[in-house]
Amino acid sequence: MKNVQIPEQLLIDLCNYHIAGMRNPDLDMRIRQGLQVKLNAVKRRSDYQKRRSENHD
């Protein structure tokens, strides 16, 4: 399993949600958006690496 970095504010939001039990629509939206941005970046990087390895074979 690889490590991924997330922005500090997303980490704080996730801690507030899961550890502190804070629940509100703004926090939920920030977490969803932050995770979606990160997931998209991971997917783009994975796709790029696949294409690159296919071209070098």
PDB file of N, CA, C and O in Angstrom:
ATOM      1  N   MET A   1       0.844  -1.168   0.000  1.00  0.00           N
ATOM      2  CA  MET A   1       0.000   0.000   0.000  1.00  0.00           C
ATOM      3  C   MET A   1       0.891   1.234   0.000  1.00  0.00           C
ATOM      4  O   MET A   1       1.847   1.321   0.771  1.00  0.00           O
ATOM      5  N   LYS A   2       0.574   2.175  -0.860  1.00  0.00           N
ATOM      6  CA  LYS A   2       1.323   3.420  -0.947  1.00  0.00           C
ATOM      7  C   LYS A   2       0.756   4.444   0.021  1.00  0.00           C
ATOM      8  O   LYS A   2      -0.398   4.359   0.440  1.00  0.00           O
ATOM      9  N   ASN A   3       1.584   5.402   0.363  1.00  0.00           N
ATOM     10  CA  ASN A   3       1.143   6.529   1.186  1.00  0.00           C
ATOM     11  C   ASN A   3       0.687   7.655   0.275  1.00  0.00           C
ATOM     12  O   ASN A   3       1.213   7.834  -0.823  1.00  0.00           O
ATOM     13  N   VAL A   4      -0.290   8.405   0.738  1.00  0.00           N
ATOM     14  CA  VAL A   4      -0.738   9.598   0.024  1.00  0.00           C
ATOM     15  C   VAL A   4      -0.769  10.755   0.998  1.00  0.00           C
ATOM     16  O   VAL A   4      -1.044  10.588   2.186  1.00  0.00           O
ATOM     17  N   GLN A   5      -0.485  11.919   0.476  1.00  0.00           N
ATOM     18  CA  GLN A   5      -0.535  13.113   1.304  1.00  0.00           C
ATOM     19  C   GLN A   5      -1.853  13.827   1.061  1.00  0.00           C
ATOM     20  O   GLN A   5      -2.364  13.866  -0.059  1.00  0.00           O
ATOM     21  N   ILE A   6      -2.389  14.389   2.130  1.00  0.00           N
ATOM     22  CA  ILE A   6      -3.596  15.193   2.008  1.00  0.00           C
ATOM     23  C   ILE A   6      -3.315  16.558   2.628  1.00  0.00           C
ATOM     24  O   ILE A   6      -2.439  16.693   3.482  1.00  0.00           O
ATOM     25  N   PRO A   7      -4.057  17.558   2.196  1.00  0.00           N
ATOM     26  CA  PRO A   7      -3.866  18.882   2.797  1.00  0.00           C
ATOM     27  C   PRO A   7      -4.169  18.853   4.303  1.00  0.00           C
ATOM     28  O   PRO A   7      -5.007  18.084   4.774  1.00  0.00           O
ATOM     29  N   GLU A   8      -3.465  19.710   5.031  1.00  0.00           N
ATOM     30  CA  GLU A   8      -3.629  19.772   6.481  1.00  0.00           C
ATOM     31  C   GLU A   8      -5.080  20.049   6.876  1.00  0.00           C
ATOM     32  O   GLU A   8      -5.589  19.450   7.823  1.00  0.00           O
ATOM     33  N   GLN A   9      -5.744  20.944   6.160  1.00  0.00           N
ATOM     34  CA  GLN A   9      -7.128  21.272   6.510  1.00  0.00           C
ATOM     35  C   GLN A   9      -8.049  20.068   6.344  1.00  0.00           C
ATOM     36  O   GLN A   9      -8.976  19.888   7.134  1.00  0.00           O
ATOM     37  N   LEU A  10      -7.806  19.243   5.328  1.00  0.00           N
ATOM     38  CA  LEU A  10      -8.616  18.035   5.153  1.00  0.00           C
ATOM     39  C   LEU A  10      -8.388  17.078   6.318  1.00  0.00           C
ATOM     40  O   LEU A  10      -9.339  16.468   6.807  1.00  0.00           O
ATOM     41  N   LEU A  11      -7.158  16.937   6.763  1.00  0.00           N
ATOM     42  CA  LEU A  11      -6.866  16.093   7.923  1.00  0.00           C
ATOM     43  C   LEU A  11      -7.606  16.606   9.156  1.00  0.00           C
ATOM     44  O   LEU A  11      -8.208  15.825   9.893  1.00  0.00           O
ATOM     45  N   ILE A  12      -7.560  17.900   9.372  1.00  0.00           N
ATOM     46  CA  ILE A  12      -8.258  18.492  10.520  1.00  0.00           C
ATOM     47  C   ILE A  12      -9.762  18.240  10.419  1.00  0.00           C
ATOM     48  O   ILE A  12     -10.403  17.867  11.402  1.00  0.00           O
ATOM     49  N   ASP A  13     -10.317  18.446   9.230  1.00  0.00           N
ATOM     50  CA  ASP A  13     -11.747  18.198   9.030  1.00  0.00           C
ATOM     51  C   ASP A  13     -12.103  16.739   9.313  1.00  0.00           C
ATOM     52  O   ASP A  13     -13.116  16.458   9.954  1.00  0.00           O
ATOM     53  N   LEU A  14     -11.268  15.811   8.834  1.00  0.00           N
ATOM     54  CA  LEU A  14     -11.528  14.384   9.068  1.00  0.00           C
ATOM     55  C   LEU A  14     -11.438  14.046  10.554  1.00  0.00           C
ATOM     56  O   LEU A  14     -12.246  13.271  11.064  1.00  0.00           O
ATOM     57  N   CYS A  15     -10.461  14.622  11.246  1.00  0.00           N
ATOM     58  CA  CYS A  15     -10.347  14.394  12.694  1.00  0.00           C
ATOM     59  C   CYS A  15     -11.554  14.954  13.428  1.00  0.00           C
ATOM     60  O   CYS A  15     -12.103  14.306  14.319  1.00  0.00           O
ATOM     61  N   ASN A  16     -11.963  16.152  13.055  1.00  0.00           N
ATOM     62  CA  ASN A  16     -13.140  16.744  13.694  1.00  0.00           C
ATOM     63  C   ASN A  16     -14.373  15.878  13.477  1.00  0.00           C
ATOM     64  O   ASN A  16     -15.187  15.714  14.386  1.00  0.00           O
ATOM     65  N   TYR A  17     -14.512  15.331  12.294  1.00  0.00           N
ATOM     66  CA  TYR A  17     -15.676  14.507  11.966  1.00  0.00           C
ATOM     67  C   TYR A  17     -15.638  13.179  12.726  1.00  0.00           C
ATOM     68  O   TYR A  17     -16.610  12.798  13.378  1.00  0.00           O
ATOM     69  N   HIS A  18     -14.503  12.479  12.633  1.00  0.00           N
ATOM     70  CA  HIS A  18     -14.437  11.123  13.180  1.00  0.00           C
ATOM     71  C   HIS A  18     -14.081  11.067  14.656  1.00  0.00           C
ATOM     72  O   HIS A  18     -14.597  10.213  15.377  1.00  0.00           O
ATOM     73  N   ILE A  19     -13.228  11.941  15.115  1.00  0.00           N
ATOM     74  CA  ILE A  19     -12.775  11.872  16.503  1.00  0.00           C
ATOM     75  C   ILE A  19     -13.625  12.761  17.413  1.00  0.00           C
ATOM     76  O   ILE A  19     -14.055  12.341  18.487  1.00  0.00           O
ATOM     77  N   ALA A  20     -13.856  13.989  16.964  1.00  0.00           N
ATOM     78  CA  ALA A  20     -14.614  14.926  17.795  1.00  0.00           C
ATOM     79  C   ALA A  20     -16.120  14.778  17.607  1.00  0.00           C
ATOM     80  O   ALA A  20     -16.899  15.329  18.384  1.00  0.00           O
ATOM     81  N   GLY A  21     -16.535  14.031  16.574  1.00  0.00           N
ATOM     82  CA  GLY A  21     -17.960  13.825  16.356  1.00  0.00           C
ATOM     83  C   GLY A  21     -18.696  15.037  15.825  1.00  0.00           C
ATOM     84  O   GLY A  21     -19.922  15.112  15.910  1.00  0.00           O
ATOM     85  N   MET A  22     -17.950  15.992  15.275  1.00  0.00           N
ATOM     86  CA  MET A  22     -18.594  17.187  14.711  1.00  0.00           C
ATOM     87  C   MET A  22     -19.332  16.813  13.433  1.00  0.00           C
ATOM     88  O   MET A  22     -18.786  16.130  12.566  1.00  0.00           O
ATOM     89  N   ARG A  23     -20.556  17.257  13.328  1.00  0.00           N
ATOM     90  CA  ARG A  23     -21.346  16.985  12.132  1.00  0.00           C
ATOM     91  C   ARG A  23     -22.044  18.274  11.722  1.00  0.00           C
ATOM     92  O   ARG A  23     -22.810  18.848  12.496  1.00  0.00           O
ATOM     93  N   ASN A  24     -21.775  18.721  10.510  1.00  0.00           N
ATOM     94  CA  ASN A  24     -22.537  19.829   9.955  1.00  0.00           C
ATOM     95  C   ASN A  24     -22.372  19.800   8.443  1.00  0.00           C
ATOM     96  O   ASN A  24     -21.381  19.269   7.943  1.00  0.00           O
ATOM     97  N   PRO A  25     -23.321  20.358   7.709  1.00  0.00           N
ATOM     98  CA  PRO A  25     -23.291  20.277   6.247  1.00  0.00           C
ATOM     99  C   PRO A  25     -22.035  20.869   5.613  1.00  0.00           C
ATOM    100  O   PRO A  25     -21.538  20.337   4.620  1.00  0.00           O
ATOM    101  N   ASP A  26     -21.516  21.963   6.172  1.00  0.00           N
ATOM    102  CA  ASP A  26     -20.314  22.574   5.598  1.00  0.00           C
ATOM    103  C   ASP A  26     -19.108  21.645   5.740  1.00  0.00           C
ATOM    104  O   ASP A  26     -18.328  21.484   4.801  1.00  0.00           O
ATOM    105  N   LEU A  27     -18.962  21.043   6.901  1.00  0.00           N
ATOM    106  CA  LEU A  27     -17.856  20.120   7.132  1.00  0.00           C
ATOM    107  C   LEU A  27     -17.985  18.907   6.218  1.00  0.00           C
ATOM    108  O   LEU A  27     -17.006  18.479   5.608  1.00  0.00           O
ATOM    109  N   ASP A  28     -19.189  18.355   6.124  1.00  0.00           N
ATOM    110  CA  ASP A  28     -19.420  17.206   5.238  1.00  0.00           C
ATOM    111  C   ASP A  28     -19.038  17.544   3.801  1.00  0.00           C
ATOM    112  O   ASP A  28     -18.390  16.745   3.124  1.00  0.00           O
ATOM    113  N   MET A  29     -19.430  18.707   3.340  1.00  0.00           N
ATOM    114  CA  MET A  29     -19.143  19.114   1.964  1.00  0.00           C
ATOM    115  C   MET A  29     -17.637  19.275   1.745  1.00  0.00           C
ATOM    116  O   MET A  29     -17.111  18.829   0.725  1.00  0.00           O
ATOM    117  N   ARG A  30     -16.936  19.912   2.700  1.00  0.00           N
ATOM    118  CA  ARG A  30     -15.483  20.090   2.563  1.00  0.00           C
ATOM    119  C   ARG A  30     -14.766  18.750   2.520  1.00  0.00           C
ATOM    120  O   ARG A  30     -13.841  18.565   1.730  1.00  0.00           O
ATOM    121  N   ILE A  31     -15.184  17.821   3.360  1.00  0.00           N
ATOM    122  CA  ILE A  31     -14.560  16.491   3.375  1.00  0.00           C
ATOM    123  C   ILE A  31     -14.816  15.777   2.057  1.00  0.00           C
ATOM    124  O   ILE A  31     -13.889  15.232   1.458  1.00  0.00           O
ATOM    125  N   ARG A  32     -16.058  15.775   1.601  1.00  0.00           N
ATOM    126  CA  ARG A  32     -16.378  15.111   0.333  1.00  0.00           C
ATOM    127  C   ARG A  32     -15.583  15.709  -0.825  1.00  0.00           C
ATOM    128  O   ARG A  32     -15.014  14.976  -1.634  1.00  0.00           O
ATOM    129  N   GLN A  33     -15.546  17.025  -0.903  1.00  0.00           N
ATOM    130  CA  GLN A  33     -14.822  17.675  -1.987  1.00  0.00           C
ATOM    131  C   GLN A  33     -13.326  17.400  -1.898  1.00  0.00           C
ATOM    132  O   GLN A  33     -12.685  17.102  -2.906  1.00  0.00           O
ATOM    133  N   GLY A  34     -12.771  17.497  -0.698  1.00  0.00           N
ATOM    134  CA  GLY A  34     -11.337  17.253  -0.518  1.00  0.00           C
ATOM    135  C   GLY A  34     -10.953  15.831  -0.882  1.00  0.00           C
ATOM    136  O   GLY A  34      -9.939  15.608  -1.542  1.00  0.00           O
ATOM    137  N   LEU A  35     -11.758  14.868  -0.456  1.00  0.00           N
ATOM    138  CA  LEU A  35     -11.474  13.476  -0.793  1.00  0.00           C
ATOM    139  C   LEU A  35     -11.657  13.212  -2.283  1.00  0.00           C
ATOM    140  O   LEU A  35     -10.900  12.439  -2.870  1.00  0.00           O
ATOM    141  N   GLN A  36     -12.644  13.840  -2.895  1.00  0.00           N
ATOM    142  CA  GLN A  36     -12.851  13.654  -4.334  1.00  0.00           C
ATOM    143  C   GLN A  36     -11.683  14.215  -5.138  1.00  0.00           C
ATOM    144  O   GLN A  36     -11.237  13.598  -6.105  1.00  0.00           O
ATOM    145  N   VAL A  37     -11.192  15.376  -4.740  1.00  0.00           N
ATOM    146  CA  VAL A  37     -10.034  15.971  -5.415  1.00  0.00           C
ATOM    147  C   VAL A  37      -8.833  15.027  -5.306  1.00  0.00           C
ATOM    148  O   VAL A  37      -8.126  14.798  -6.287  1.00  0.00           O
ATOM    149  N   LYS A  38      -8.610  14.484  -4.113  1.00  0.00           N
ATOM    150  CA  LYS A  38      -7.480  13.586  -3.908  1.00  0.00           C
ATOM    151  C   LYS A  38      -7.657  12.296  -4.686  1.00  0.00           C
ATOM    152  O   LYS A  38      -6.704  11.810  -5.293  1.00  0.00           O
ATOM    153  N   LEU A  39      -8.855  11.734  -4.680  1.00  0.00           N
ATOM    154  CA  LEU A  39      -9.127  10.508  -5.426  1.00  0.00           C
ATOM    155  C   LEU A  39      -8.901  10.722  -6.919  1.00  0.00           C
ATOM    156  O   LEU A  39      -8.330   9.860  -7.586  1.00  0.00           O
ATOM    157  N   ASN A  40      -9.340  11.850  -7.445  1.00  0.00           N
ATOM    158  CA  ASN A  40      -9.124  12.161  -8.859  1.00  0.00           C
ATOM    159  C   ASN A  40      -7.635  12.262  -9.181  1.00  0.00           C
ATOM    160  O   ASN A  40      -7.192  11.782 -10.224  1.00  0.00           O
ATOM    161  N   ALA A  41      -6.868  12.879  -8.297  1.00  0.00           N
ATOM    162  CA  ALA A  41      -5.426  13.019  -8.513  1.00  0.00           C
ATOM    163  C   ALA A  41      -4.740  11.649  -8.495  1.00  0.00           C
ATOM    164  O   ALA A  41      -3.865  11.384  -9.318  1.00  0.00           O
ATOM    165  N   VAL A  42      -5.132  10.788  -7.567  1.00  0.00           N
ATOM    166  CA  VAL A  42      -4.559   9.447  -7.493  1.00  0.00           C
ATOM    167  C   VAL A  42      -4.889   8.666  -8.759  1.00  0.00           C
ATOM    168  O   VAL A  42      -4.032   7.966  -9.300  1.00  0.00           O
ATOM    169  N   LYS A  43      -6.118   8.781  -9.230  1.00  0.00           N
ATOM    170  CA  LYS A  43      -6.541   8.082 -10.449  1.00  0.00           C
ATOM    171  C   LYS A  43      -5.762   8.583 -11.665  1.00  0.00           C
ATOM    172  O   LYS A  43      -5.301   7.789 -12.485  1.00  0.00           O
ATOM    173  N   ARG A  44      -5.620   9.916 -11.776  1.00  0.00           N
ATOM    174  CA  ARG A  44      -4.854  10.469 -12.904  1.00  0.00           C
ATOM    175  C   ARG A  44      -3.418   9.970 -12.891  1.00  0.00           C
ATOM    176  O   ARG A  44      -2.870   9.616 -13.935  1.00  0.00           O
ATOM    177  N   ARG A  45      -2.813   9.942 -11.725  1.00  0.00           N
ATOM    178  CA  ARG A  45      -1.428   9.481 -11.598  1.00  0.00           C
ATOM    179  C   ARG A  45      -1.316   8.016 -11.964  1.00  0.00           C
ATOM    180  O   ARG A  45      -0.376   7.625 -12.655  1.00  0.00           O
ATOM    181  N   SER A  46      -2.247   7.204 -11.518  1.00  0.00           N
ATOM    182  CA  SER A  46      -2.251   5.779 -11.832  1.00  0.00           C
ATOM    183  C   SER A  46      -2.413   5.557 -13.335  1.00  0.00           C
ATOM    184  O   SER A  46      -1.699   4.748 -13.927  1.00  0.00           O
ATOM    185  N   ASP A  47      -3.341   6.271 -13.943  1.00  0.00           N
ATOM    186  CA  ASP A  47      -3.550   6.149 -15.396  1.00  0.00           C
ATOM    187  C   ASP A  47      -2.300   6.563 -16.164  1.00  0.00           C
ATOM    188  O   ASP A  47      -1.924   5.915 -17.141  1.00  0.00           O
ATOM    189  N   TYR A  48      -1.656   7.643 -15.724  1.00  0.00           N
ATOM    190  CA  TYR A  48      -0.439   8.125 -16.364  1.00  0.00           C
ATOM    191  C   TYR A  48       0.666   7.060 -16.281  1.00  0.00           C
ATOM    192  O   TYR A  48       1.349   6.790 -17.269  1.00  0.00           O
ATOM    193  N   GLN A  49       0.833   6.468 -15.110  1.00  0.00           N
ATOM    194  CA  GLN A  49       1.867   5.456 -14.941  1.00  0.00           C
ATOM    195  C   GLN A  49       1.594   4.225 -15.802  1.00  0.00           C
ATOM    196  O   GLN A  49       2.527   3.635 -16.346  1.00  0.00           O
ATOM    197  N   LYS A  50       0.334   3.835 -15.932  1.00  0.00           N
ATOM    198  CA  LYS A  50      -0.020   2.696 -16.787  1.00  0.00           C
ATOM    199  C   LYS A  50       0.320   2.987 -18.237  1.00  0.00           C
ATOM    200  O   LYS A  50       0.925   2.161 -18.921  1.00  0.00           O
ATOM    201  N   ARG A  51      -0.080   4.188 -18.711  1.00  0.00           N
ATOM    202  CA  ARG A  51       0.210   4.554 -20.107  1.00  0.00           C
ATOM    203  C   ARG A  51       1.711   4.599 -20.353  1.00  0.00           C
ATOM    204  O   ARG A  51       2.199   4.152 -21.391  1.00  0.00           O
ATOM    205  N   ARG A  52       2.411   5.129 -19.410  1.00  0.00           N
ATOM    206  CA  ARG A  52       3.857   5.268 -19.541  1.00  0.00           C
ATOM    207  C   ARG A  52       4.535   3.910 -19.601  1.00  0.00           C
ATOM    208  O   ARG A  52       5.445   3.709 -20.405  1.00  0.00           O
ATOM    209  N   SER A  53       4.104   2.976 -18.761  1.00  0.00           N
ATOM    210  CA  SER A  53       4.711   1.637 -18.767  1.00  0.00           C
ATOM    211  C   SER A  53       4.346   0.868 -20.038  1.00  0.00           C
ATOM    212  O   SER A  53       5.145   0.069 -20.526  1.00  0.00           O
ATOM    213  N   GLU A  54       3.159   1.099 -20.572  1.00  0.00           N
ATOM    214  CA  GLU A  54       2.757   0.462 -21.825  1.00  0.00           C
ATOM    215  C   GLU A  54       3.602   0.975 -22.997  1.00  0.00           C
ATOM    216  O   GLU A  54       3.941   0.206 -23.896  1.00  0.00           O
ATOM    217  N   ASN A  55       3.934   2.239 -22.991  1.00  0.00           N
ATOM    218  CA  ASN A  55       4.722   2.836 -24.064  1.00  0.00           C
ATOM    219  C   ASN A  55       6.185   2.435 -24.002  1.00  0.00           C
ATOM    220  O   ASN A  55       6.881   2.498 -25.016  1.00  0.00           O
ATOM    221  N   HIS A  56       6.669   2.027 -22.838  1.00  0.00           N
ATOM    222  CA  HIS A  56       8.064   1.674 -22.693  1.00  0.00           C
ATOM    223  C   HIS A  56       8.307   0.159 -22.870  1.00  0.00           C
ATOM    224  O   HIS A  56       9.453  -0.289 -22.845  1.00  0.00           O
ATOM    225  N   ASP A  57       7.249  -0.608 -23.045  1.00  0.00           N
ATOM    226  CA  ASP A  57       7.400  -2.067 -23.225  1.00  0.00           C
ATOM    227  C   ASP A  57       7.649  -2.424 -24.659  1.00  0.00           C
ATOM    228  O   ASP A  57       7.798  -3.602 -24.985  1.00  0.00           O
TER     229      ASP A  57
END
